[in-house]
Structures are given as structure tokens and as C-alpha cells.
Amino acid sequence: MELQWKYVENQFIIATNKSYKKALKLSNYHDSALAVASLTDPGLLMIYNRYHPLHLNFVQKYNQWVSAGGSQEGQTLNVKQQLKLAKLKINEWDVAIQVVYPKTTPTYKAIFPNGRKPFNKGGVDANINAFDILSINLSTYAALAMIKAEVDATYLLLDTARDNQEGAKANVTHGSGNVETARIEIMTMQYRNTGWIMDNFYIDRDNMCSTLIDLQTLRDKQQSTYNANLAIGETKPVLVRTFVADDELRLKVEGEGPVVFYLATTSGGTDSTGITRNTNQDEKVVISDFGISNYGTHRYLTAVNNSGAETHIVVEVV
């Protein structure tokens, strides 16, 4: 079987398969770089104008998908909490039922034919259905009408919570389809843009591709840990990388502090909110804490030694 020529394989689609976050990083960078370069180049303005709407569409679909995922997690937690509380009520109902129908009677056995196993064994749906079955088993005993009413109310809460969870799951699935379609669109266009850039800037293609395409993120393997020694009062560039809002860094000061970290638009820059780490402090930071709005341009992590001594830092991309 003849293999496909590698140069016609879309490396952007391949690299972002199963990684919407990576696609977002690539698109944030490419869109921002085109926006700047198009100010002085009419050809790149045309490229930017056809790419930017696709970028905005992907960002919208990605955010909707993330939001739906958060909703699903919340609904899943709600089901677990409701089910945990409901299982505690089984003890109360069991004791109350035994007052009327002792455990050795046939009636008790008819109400709990399998004991409490159906409430604790199997999946979530089986556990929830056990409450509905208990309600049915109680329906012929007038003396247990109050307990049956409590069982009915509990089952209704559980069933509603489960329906909401399933609805949230459906939203995630639907949103995943939407964001996948948008990913294919922007990665296809970025691949096409690469061909245009190489054709129109052939002599300077290496520099232009590096300027307009986030080659670091596109490549699979990137450095994850960075060490640096800082002299007194020194401002030092630490790393350059494209991030998104929920990415995390571990910032360690292994020596004297404070050291202030910035995520800037230029190497060694300080145009963001500063994150301070003190003497021998080791903590994570979420990228959104740097207070930036353009994740395509704020790519340069800078460390400033504000202590009165030389110090050492370690930065880990989590």
C-alpha cells in the first residue's frame, strides 16, 4: 500500500488530535501574530481577515464546551451527595418499619426482599431505582404511609438530580462535536496559511514561520522545568511559551526572596500583574492570576530578584 506523502499531512490537525487546549494555544498565538503583522502587510491582512472569524468561532465553542463540562461535574457531585444523604435515611426507615413489622415477619421480608443490597450495590441508576421499588413495596401497608411519602420524596429528588446530570452530559457531548468541527476548521486554515506564508516569504520563510506560527507548541515535546540563578536586583527571562488561562506553573524560590514573576509580551518584560514568591516558597500559580487578556502575546516569563542576596529559582510547567 502506497503511503501518503508526509508533506500533504496536516500537522496542525495531527498535533491537536484529542487536545482542544493545544489547538487553543496554537490559534491564540497565530491570530495575535497575524493581527500585528497585518498592520504593515496587505497580504497578511487578507490572511488575518479570513482566519480571525474562524478563531473567534473556535474560542466560543471551546468556552461553551468547558462551561458544559463544569456543569456536568457539578451535577455529578449533586447526584453523589443526594444519594449519600438518601442512603442515611434507609437506617431511619428500616428501624421505623421494624416497629410495625419486625424483621422476622414475612411482611418485613416483602418490603426488603434483598435487604439493603440494592441501595449499595451496582451502579447509580440501580441504587436510585431501589428507592422506587421500596415505595412500591410499601404501597399496600397503610400503617407505613408516612414512611412511603418520605421514600417518594427522596426518590423524586434523586431522579430529578440524575435527569439533570444526564442532560448536562448530553450538553458536553453536543459541545464536543461543535468544538471538534471548529478545531478542524482553524487547524485546516492554519495549515493553508503556512503554505501561503512559505510561498510569499520564501527567502525569509524560516523566520516568518517562526514569527507567525507557534512552533514550540506545535512540536510534541517541550521543556517542563527551568532553573535560574538570579543576582541581586537582576531581571531575567526564564521561559517563553504559549499558555491558556487555566494552565499552571509551580514557582519555587530556593533561597532568598522576594522574587516577582511576570508573564510579559517581550523577553525580560514586566507588563503583567506580578506574582511574588518569598524565601524558600514553593507554590502553584494559575496563568490567569497574571491578569493578562491576550494569551497569544503574553508568552515570556520574567523573574525579578527583589531580595538583598543572590538566589535560585525553579519554574515547573505543571
C-alpha positions as CSV (number, residue, x, y, z in Angstrom):
1,M,0.0,0.0,0.0
2,E,1.4,3.4,-1.0
3,L,1.9,5.7,1.9
4,Q,0.7,9.3,1.9
5,W,3.3,11.9,1.2
6,K,4.1,13.4,4.6
7,Y,4.1,17.0,3.3
8,V,0.4,16.8,2.5
9,E,-0.5,15.6,6.0
10,N,-1.9,18.4,8.1
11,Q,0.4,18.5,11.1
12,F,-1.8,21.0,12.9
13,I,-4.8,18.6,12.9
14,I,-2.5,15.7,13.9
15,A,-0.8,17.6,16.7
16,T,-4.1,18.8,18.2
17,N,-6.0,15.5,18.0
18,K,-7.7,14.9,21.3
19,S,-6.3,18.2,22.7
20,Y,-8.6,21.2,22.3
21,K,-6.4,23.2,24.7
22,K,-3.4,22.7,22.4
23,A,-5.5,23.9,19.5
24,L,-6.5,26.9,21.5
25,K,-2.9,27.8,22.3
26,L,-1.9,27.5,18.6
27,S,-4.8,29.6,17.5
28,N,-4.3,32.3,20.1
29,Y,-0.7,32.7,19.0
30,H,-1.4,32.6,15.3
31,D,-4.3,35.0,15.5
32,S,-2.4,37.5,17.6
33,A,0.7,37.3,15.4
34,L,-1.3,37.8,12.3
35,A,-3.1,40.8,13.8
36,V,0.2,42.6,14.5
37,A,1.9,41.6,11.2
38,S,-1.2,42.6,9.1
39,L,-0.8,46.2,10.2
40,T,2.1,46.6,7.8
41,D,1.5,43.9,5.2
42,P,-1.6,43.9,3.0
43,G,-1.2,40.3,2.1
44,L,-1.1,39.2,5.7
45,L,-4.2,41.4,6.3
46,M,-6.1,39.2,3.9
47,I,-4.8,36.1,5.7
48,Y,-5.8,37.6,9.0
49,N,-9.3,38.6,7.9
50,R,-10.1,35.0,6.7
51,Y,-8.6,33.4,9.8
52,H,-9.9,35.7,12.6
53,P,-13.6,34.8,12.3
54,L,-12.7,31.1,12.5
55,H,-10.6,31.7,15.6
56,L,-13.4,33.6,17.3
57,N,-15.8,30.7,16.5
58,F,-13.4,28.2,17.9
59,V,-12.9,30.2,21.1
60,Q,-16.6,30.5,21.6
61,K,-17.2,26.7,21.0
62,Y,-14.3,25.8,23.3
63,N,-15.6,28.1,26.1
64,Q,-19.1,26.6,25.8
65,W,-17.7,23.1,25.9
66,V,-15.6,23.9,29.0
67,S,-18.6,25.5,30.7
68,A,-20.8,22.5,29.9
69,G,-18.1,20.2,31.4
70,G,-18.1,22.2,34.6
71,S,-21.9,21.9,34.7
72,Q,-21.7,18.2,34.3
73,E,-19.2,17.9,37.1
74,G,-21.5,20.0,39.3
75,Q,-24.5,17.8,38.5
76,T,-22.5,14.6,39.1
77,L,-21.4,15.9,42.5
78,N,-25.1,16.7,43.3
79,V,-26.2,13.2,42.4
80,K,-23.5,11.7,44.7
81,Q,-24.4,14.0,47.6
82,Q,-28.1,13.4,47.2
83,L,-27.6,9.6,47.1
84,K,-25.3,9.7,50.1
85,L,-28.0,11.5,52.1
86,A,-30.7,9.2,50.9
87,K,-28.8,6.1,52.0
88,L,-28.6,7.6,55.5
89,K,-32.4,7.7,55.6
90,I,-32.6,4.0,54.9
91,N,-31.5,3.4,58.5
92,E,-34.3,5.5,59.9
93,W,-36.9,3.9,57.7
94,D,-35.7,0.4,58.5
95,V,-36.0,1.0,62.2
96,A,-39.4,2.6,61.9
97,I,-40.7,-0.3,59.7
98,Q,-39.5,-2.9,62.2
99,V,-41.5,-1.2,65.0
100,V,-44.7,-2.2,63.0
101,Y,-43.4,-5.3,61.2
102,P,-40.5,-7.0,63.0
103,K,-37.5,-8.2,61.0
104,T,-38.6,-11.9,61.4
105,T,-42.1,-11.3,59.8
106,P,-43.0,-12.1,56.2
107,T,-44.2,-8.6,55.7
108,Y,-40.8,-7.1,56.5
109,K,-39.2,-9.6,54.1
110,A,-41.6,-8.5,51.4
111,I,-40.6,-4.9,51.9
112,F,-36.9,-5.6,51.9
113,P,-36.6,-8.9,50.0
114,N,-32.9,-8.4,49.4
115,G,-32.1,-6.4,52.5
116,R,-30.1,-3.2,51.8
117,K,-28.0,-4.6,49.0
118,P,-30.0,-2.8,46.2
119,F,-29.2,0.6,47.8
120,N,-25.5,0.0,48.0
121,K,-24.5,-2.5,45.2
122,G,-24.4,-1.8,41.5
123,G,-24.4,1.5,39.6
124,V,-26.0,4.8,40.4
125,D,-29.2,4.0,38.4
126,A,-29.7,0.7,40.2
127,N,-29.3,2.5,43.6
128,I,-31.8,5.2,42.7
129,N,-34.3,2.6,41.3
130,A,-34.1,0.8,44.6
131,F,-35.9,3.7,46.3
132,D,-38.7,3.5,43.7
133,I,-39.0,-0.3,44.3
134,L,-39.2,0.3,48.1
135,S,-42.0,2.8,47.5
136,I,-43.9,0.2,45.5
137,N,-43.3,-2.4,48.2
138,L,-44.7,0.0,50.9
139,S,-47.8,0.9,48.9
140,T,-50.1,-1.8,50.4
141,Y,-49.4,-1.0,54.0
142,A,-51.5,1.8,55.4
143,A,-49.6,1.9,58.7
144,L,-46.4,2.8,56.7
145,A,-48.0,5.6,54.7
146,M,-45.8,8.4,56.2
147,I,-42.6,6.4,55.5
148,K,-43.8,5.8,51.9
149,A,-44.3,9.6,51.5
150,E,-40.7,10.2,52.6
151,V,-39.4,7.5,50.3
152,D,-41.4,9.0,47.4
153,A,-40.0,12.5,48.1
154,T,-36.4,11.1,48.3
155,Y,-36.8,9.2,45.0
156,L,-38.1,12.3,43.3
157,L,-35.1,14.3,44.4
158,L,-32.7,11.5,43.2
159,D,-34.5,11.0,39.9
160,T,-34.5,14.8,39.2
161,A,-30.8,15.1,40.0
162,R,-30.0,12.2,37.8
163,D,-32.0,13.7,34.9
164,N,-30.1,16.9,35.3
165,Q,-26.8,15.1,35.2
166,E,-27.8,13.2,32.1
167,G,-28.8,16.5,30.5
168,A,-25.5,18.1,31.3
169,K,-23.7,15.1,29.9
170,A,-25.7,15.5,26.6
171,N,-24.6,19.1,26.5
172,V,-21.0,18.1,26.9
173,T,-21.3,15.6,24.1
174,H,-23.0,18.1,21.8
175,G,-20.5,20.8,22.7
176,S,-17.6,18.4,22.0
177,G,-19.0,17.8,18.5
178,N,-19.2,21.6,17.9
179,V,-15.7,22.3,19.2
180,E,-14.2,19.4,17.2
181,T,-15.7,20.8,14.0
182,A,-14.3,24.3,14.9
183,R,-10.9,22.7,15.7
184,I,-10.7,21.1,12.2
185,E,-11.7,24.4,10.6
186,I,-9.0,26.5,12.3
187,M,-6.3,23.9,12.1
188,T,-7.0,23.4,8.4
189,M,-6.8,27.2,7.8
190,Q,-3.6,27.4,9.8
191,Y,-2.2,24.7,7.6
192,R,-3.3,26.6,4.5
193,N,-1.8,29.8,5.9
194,T,1.5,28.0,6.4
195,G,1.6,27.2,2.7
196,W,0.8,30.8,1.8
197,I,3.5,32.2,4.2
198,M,6.2,29.8,2.8
199,D,5.2,30.7,-0.8
200,N,5.0,34.5,-0.3
201,F,8.0,34.8,2.0
202,Y,10.1,32.0,0.5
203,I,13.5,33.7,1.1
204,D,12.6,34.5,4.7
205,R,10.3,31.5,5.3
206,D,12.1,30.2,8.4
207,N,11.9,33.5,10.2
208,M,8.3,34.2,9.1
209,C,7.0,30.8,10.1
210,S,8.6,31.1,13.5
211,T,7.1,34.6,13.9
212,L,3.5,33.7,12.8
213,I,3.2,30.1,13.9
214,D,3.7,28.7,17.5
215,L,6.2,26.1,16.5
216,Q,7.1,25.3,20.2
217,T,3.5,24.3,21.0
218,L,3.1,22.5,17.6
219,R,6.1,20.2,18.5
220,D,5.2,17.4,20.8
221,K,8.0,17.7,23.4
222,Q,8.7,20.8,25.3
223,Q,10.9,21.5,28.3
224,S,8.9,21.5,31.5
225,T,11.4,22.5,34.3
226,Y,13.6,25.6,34.2
227,N,16.3,26.6,36.7
228,A,17.9,30.0,37.0
229,N,20.3,31.8,39.3
230,L,19.5,35.5,40.0
231,A,22.0,38.1,41.0
232,I,20.9,40.9,43.4
233,G,18.4,43.1,41.7
234,E,18.6,41.0,38.4
235,T,15.7,40.8,35.9
236,K,16.0,37.5,34.0
237,P,13.9,35.9,31.2
238,V,13.0,32.4,32.3
239,L,11.0,30.8,29.5
240,V,8.8,31.5,26.5
241,R,5.7,29.5,25.9
242,T,2.0,30.0,24.9
243,F,-0.4,29.4,27.8
244,V,-4.1,29.5,28.3
245,A,-5.9,30.8,31.4
246,D,-6.2,27.5,33.3
247,D,-2.6,26.4,32.8
248,E,-0.5,26.2,35.9
249,L,3.1,26.9,36.9
250,R,4.9,25.9,40.1
251,L,7.1,28.8,41.2
252,K,9.9,27.9,43.6
253,V,12.3,30.2,45.3
254,E,15.2,28.1,46.6
255,G,17.0,30.8,48.5
256,E,16.3,34.4,49.4
257,G,13.2,36.2,48.4
258,P,11.1,38.0,47.4
259,V,11.2,37.2,43.7
260,V,8.5,38.7,41.5
261,F,7.4,36.8,38.4
262,Y,5.7,38.4,35.3
263,L,4.2,36.9,32.1
264,A,5.1,39.6,29.6
265,T,4.8,40.4,25.9
266,T,8.6,40.7,25.5
267,S,11.6,38.9,26.7
268,G,12.5,40.2,30.2
269,G,9.3,42.4,30.2
270,T,7.2,43.1,33.3
271,D,3.8,44.1,31.7
272,S,1.5,41.9,33.7
273,T,0.4,41.5,37.3
274,G,3.4,40.4,39.4
275,I,3.3,37.2,41.3
276,T,5.5,37.3,44.4
277,R,7.3,34.3,46.0
278,N,9.2,34.8,49.2
279,T,12.2,33.0,50.8
280,N,12.0,29.2,50.2
281,Q,8.4,29.4,49.0
282,D,7.1,26.8,46.6
283,E,3.5,27.2,45.3
284,K,1.5,26.8,42.2
285,V,0.0,29.7,40.2
286,V,-2.8,29.7,37.6
287,I,-1.8,31.6,34.5
288,S,-5.0,33.8,34.8
289,D,-3.5,35.2,38.0
290,F,-1.1,37.2,35.9
291,G,-4.1,39.4,34.9
292,I,-3.5,39.2,31.2
293,S,-6.1,39.4,28.4
294,N,-4.2,38.3,25.3
295,Y,-2.7,34.8,25.8
296,G,-1.3,34.9,22.3
297,T,1.2,37.7,23.1
298,H,1.9,37.3,26.8
299,R,4.3,34.4,26.5
300,Y,7.6,35.5,28.2
301,L,8.0,34.6,31.9
302,T,10.3,37.0,33.7
303,A,11.8,36.8,37.2
304,V,12.9,39.8,39.2
305,N,15.1,39.4,42.2
306,N,14.0,42.0,44.8
307,S,15.9,40.4,47.7
308,G,19.2,41.6,49.0
309,A,21.1,38.5,48.0
310,E,21.8,36.1,45.1
311,T,19.1,33.5,44.9
312,H,17.9,30.4,42.9
313,I,14.6,29.7,41.3
314,V,12.9,26.7,39.8
315,V,9.9,27.0,37.5
316,E,7.9,23.9,36.6
317,V,5.2,23.8,33.9
318,V,2.6,21.6,35.5
